[in-house]
Amino acid sequence: MSMLSYFALIALMIVIISVVNEKWLHIQGDIVIVLFSLIIGIVLLVLEQMPQFAETMTELRLKVNFDFAAYLLDGVLCFMLFAGASRVSVTKFRQNLRPITLLALLGTLVSSVVYGLMFFVIAWIFRMNMNLWTCILLGCIVSPTDPIAATGILSKLGMSKNVTSVIECESLFNDGTGVALFLFFKGIVAHESGGNFFYIMGKELFGAIAVAIVVSFLLFSLLRLTKDPIKHILISLTDVMLVYVICEHMGFSGVIASVVCGMCFAYMRSRIDRQLQVQDPEKLYDHFWEAADAILNAALFMLLGLTVSTMTISKYFLLLLPLGIAAVILSRYAGVRTCTVFMDKNHMPGNYNSKEFSKLMTWSALKGGLSLALALGTQELLTDSVYLIVLNTVYITIFFTVLVQGLTVKKAYFAIEEEKRGASKNRSKRKM
């Protein structure tokens, strides 16, 4: 099957699912695509286990031969991050810089280690033959919240802009921490020199920021020389592609660089807003990136569900289902709660107290394609049985957070808001 044929089929399925959802189901668009693609993936997986279909399904898999990790990391990821970062309010980002930084750095580190320790205990009890470093490596894979899932789903749920800004910005920036941790512990697991984490993190982070700012500034200078909005779009595409390639070649974080590019362009465009209103009255630039973001998000979520059809089930799957979910929730809560210790209690985002903020940030922490891509990158490093455990756990985590948490996070948000109002009333009564 050619690549064009494959994506034509993906597009057809997305269109059918979206129309059916709009007409009858009325579920949040990205979530319904994940749900139906997961169902299709499971059906294909079941068919492959049936003798009468096994040969046909094997031939189909060989013909498709789709590399999800390459598609995401070497293909569309930079554009999706740029588009998501372009929507970030620079003002809100500045206001919430401290909690965003703490969550992206300290929160990811703590949740990764806590998850690893918890999973090590699980592995020891059930004799999964996983050492501590492999368990922490798994924690590094599942702990970072996914920027694509966050910007694609949470931004459409009607939450307060202040809280949404913290969730989205943390998701956009914590991948750098996750990748640095992943590389560090991957080196230990492979019995190589893990390197200094702070050196790796500094190189990943500051190198990416420097490259993104310099290249974005230079290309935006070109943008100001033309009045054609189509050329503006082309320059922005060139910017994010060039920065991502340079960073990946130099060992910096292409993920962080793409985010910084999006924010740089958003900020610099806001400085010449009046000029752009004349040059681009129909807002072609904004509409292009909104459409590109929506289409790429839908395709990614569709592919995410379909990759289930290529998965082999571990003998520990029924254990991983509840225990993996419990571990990711508890470790995330531990990471967020640790961060609240260093936040200003009187200026917590959304005016929450530490407990309320930790609950919301825990339940809104969605995982996505980046976790799966990192997990796929451990195949040559781990034994077959351990790799299956890692891959199955990542799949369980992704689909639980996107489908269960994604569908209920709005209710959780309003429940926490109600709890906050109740606590405020009780404080007022006590003062009286």
NUKOLDREN-151607 format. One line per 10 residues: number of its first residue (from 1); their letters; for each residue x, z, y of C-alpha. Coordinates in steps of 0.5 Angstrom, whole numbers, plus 500, padded with zeros to 3 digits. Layout:
BEGIN
NUM	a	X/Z/Y; ...
END
This chain:
BEGIN
1	msmlsyfali	500/500/500; 503/498/507; 503/503/512; 498/499/516; 493/500/511; 494/507/510; 493/509/517; 487/504/517; 484/508/511; 486/515/515
11	almiviisvv	483/512/521; 476/510/517; 476/517/514; 477/520/521; 471/516/524; 466/517/519; 467/525/519; 467/525/526; 461/521/527; 457/525/521
21	nekwlhiqgd	460/532/525; 457/530/531; 450/528/528; 449/533/524; 454/539/523; 456/540/530; 463/544/528; 469/544/532; 472/537/531; 479/538/529
31	ivivlfslii	477/544/524; 472/539/521; 477/534/520; 481/539/516; 475/542/512; 473/535/510; 481/532/509; 482/539/504; 476/537/500; 478/530/499
41	givllvleqm	485/532/497; 482/537/492; 478/532/489; 484/527/488; 488/533/486; 483/535/480; 482/527/479; 490/527/477; 489/532/472; 483/529/468
51	pqfaetmtel	486/524/463; 482/518/464; 484/518/472; 491/521/471; 495/514/470; 491/511/476; 492/517/481; 499/517/479; 500/509/481; 496/511/487
61	rlkvnfdfaa	501/516/489; 507/512/488; 504/506/492; 503/511/498; 509/515/498; 508/518/505; 513/522/508; 509/527/511; 515/531/514; 519/525/517
71	ylldgvlcfm	512/523/520; 511/529/524; 518/531/525; 521/524/527; 515/521/529; 509/524/533; 511/531/534; 515/530/541; 509/526/543; 504/532/541
81	lfagasrvsv	508/537/544; 509/533/551; 501/532/551; 500/539/550; 505/542/555; 502/537/560; 496/541/560; 499/548/561; 498/551/568; 505/553/571
91	tkfrqnlrpi	501/558/575; 498/562/569; 505/561/565; 509/564/571; 504/570/571; 504/571/564; 512/570/563; 513/576/560; 508/577/555; 509/569/553
101	tllallgtlv	517/571/552; 516/577/548; 511/574/543; 515/568/543; 522/571/541; 521/578/539; 514/577/536; 516/572/532; 523/575/529; 519/582/528
111	ssvvyglmff	513/578/524; 518/574/520; 522/580/518; 516/584/516; 513/578/512; 519/578/508; 519/585/507; 512/585/505; 513/579/500; 519/581/497
121	viawifrmnm	515/588/495; 510/583/492; 515/578/489; 518/585/485; 512/587/483; 509/581/480; 516/579/478; 517/572/482; 524/572/482; 525/571/489
131	nlwtcillgc	530/575/493; 530/578/500; 533/573/503; 528/568/500; 522/572/502; 525/573/509; 526/565/510; 518/564/508; 517/569/513; 520/564/518
141	ivsptdpiaa	516/559/516; 509/562/516; 510/566/522; 511/561/528; 504/560/531; 503/552/531; 502/549/538; 498/543/535; 493/547/532; 493/552/538
151	tgilsklgms	492/547/544; 488/542/539; 483/548/537; 483/554/541; 483/550/548; 476/548/546; 473/555/545; 471/557/552; 476/563/552; 478/566/558
161	knvtsviece	484/561/562; 489/567/562; 488/569/555; 488/561/553; 494/560/557; 498/566/553; 496/563/546; 498/556/548; 505/558/551; 507/562/546
171	slfndgtgva	505/557/541; 509/552/544; 515/556/545; 516/560/539; 517/554/534; 524/555/537; 525/562/535; 522/560/528; 527/554/527; 533/558/529
181	lflffkgiva	531/564/524; 529/558/519; 536/555/520; 540/562/520; 536/565/513; 537/558/510; 544/558/511; 544/565/507; 540/563/502; 544/557/500
191	hesggnffyi	550/562/500; 553/558/506; 555/562/513; 549/563/516; 552/563/523; 550/568/529; 543/568/530; 544/569/537; 549/563/538; 544/559/534
201	mgkelfgaia	538/561/538; 542/560/545; 544/553/543; 537/551/541; 534/554/547; 538/553/553; 541/546/550; 534/544/550; 532/546/556; 538/543/560
211	vaivvsfllf	537/537/557; 530/536/558; 530/538/565; 536/533/567; 533/527/563; 526/529/566; 529/529/573; 532/523/573; 526/519/570; 521/522/574
221	sllrltkdpi	526/519/580; 524/513/577; 517/514/577; 517/515/584; 520/508/585; 514/505/582; 506/505/584; 504/502/577; 500/508/573; 502/504/567
231	khilisltdv	509/504/568; 508/512/570; 506/512/562; 512/508/560; 517/513/563; 513/519/561; 514/516/554; 521/514/555; 523/521/557; 520/525/551
241	mlvyvicehm	523/520/546; 530/520/549; 530/528/550; 528/529/543; 533/524/540; 538/527/544; 537/534/543; 536/533/535; 543/529/535; 546/535/539
251	gfsgviasvv	543/540/535; 538/543/540; 531/544/539; 527/538/540; 521/542/539; 523/546/545; 525/540/549; 519/536/548; 515/542/551; 519/543/557
261	cgmcfaymrs	519/535/558; 511/536/559; 511/542/563; 517/539/568; 512/532/569; 506/536/570; 510/540/575; 513/535/579; 507/530/578; 503/536/582
271	ridrqlqvqd	508/536/587; 506/529/589; 498/529/587; 496/526/594; 500/520/593; 498/519/585; 491/520/587; 492/513/591; 497/510/586; 492/512/580
281	peklydhfwe	485/513/582; 482/512/575; 487/517/573; 490/512/567; 496/517/566; 492/523/565; 487/519/560; 492/516/556; 495/523/554; 489/526/553
291	aadailnaal	487/520/548; 493/520/545; 493/528/544; 486/527/541; 488/521/536; 495/524/534; 491/531/533; 486/528/529; 491/524/524; 495/530/523
301	fmllgltvst	490/534/521; 487/529/516; 494/528/513; 495/536/513; 489/536/508; 490/530/504; 497/532/502; 494/537/498; 493/532/493; 500/532/492
311	mtiskyflll	501/539/491; 503/542/484; 499/549/483; 504/555/482; 502/560/476; 502/565/481; 497/562/486; 491/566/485; 495/572/487; 498/569/493
321	lplgiaavil	491/567/495; 489/574/497; 496/577/498; 499/571/502; 493/572/507; 494/579/508; 501/579/509; 501/574/514; 495/578/518; 499/584/518
331	sryagvrtct	506/582/519; 503/578/525; 499/584/528; 506/588/527; 510/583/531; 504/583/537; 504/590/537; 511/591/537; 511/586/544; 506/591/547
341	vfmdknhmpg	511/597/547; 515/593/552; 509/590/556; 506/593/563; 500/597/560; 496/596/567; 497/588/567; 496/586/560; 493/579/559; 486/579/560
351	nynskefskl	486/586/562; 486/589/555; 489/595/552; 495/594/547; 490/595/541; 485/590/543; 491/585/545; 494/585/539; 487/584/535; 486/578/539
361	mtwsalkggl	493/575/538; 493/576/531; 487/573/529; 488/567/534; 495/565/531; 494/559/527; 499/555/523; 500/548/522; 504/542/520; 510/545/523
371	slalalgtqe	510/550/517; 509/545/512; 515/541/514; 519/547/514; 517/549/507; 518/541/505; 525/542/507; 527/547/502; 526/543/496; 533/542/495
381	lltdsvyliv	535/549/496; 530/553/492; 529/553/484; 522/549/482; 518/555/481; 520/559/487; 519/552/491; 512/552/488; 511/559/491; 513/557/498
391	lntvyitiff	509/551/498; 503/554/495; 503/560/500; 504/556/506; 498/551/504; 494/558/503; 496/560/510; 495/554/514; 488/553/511; 486/560/512
401	tvlvqgltvk	488/560/519; 485/554/521; 479/554/517; 477/561/517; 481/564/523; 479/558/527; 472/558/526; 471/565/527; 476/566/533; 471/565/538
411	kayfaieeek	466/571/535; 472/575/535; 474/574/542; 467/576/544; 467/582/540; 473/584/543; 470/583/550; 464/587/548; 469/593/545; 473/592/552
421	rgasknrskr	467/593/556; 464/599/552; 471/602/553; 471/601/560; 464/604/561; 466/610/557; 472/611/562; 467/611/568; 462/616/565; 468/621/563
431	km	470/620/570; 463/622/573
END
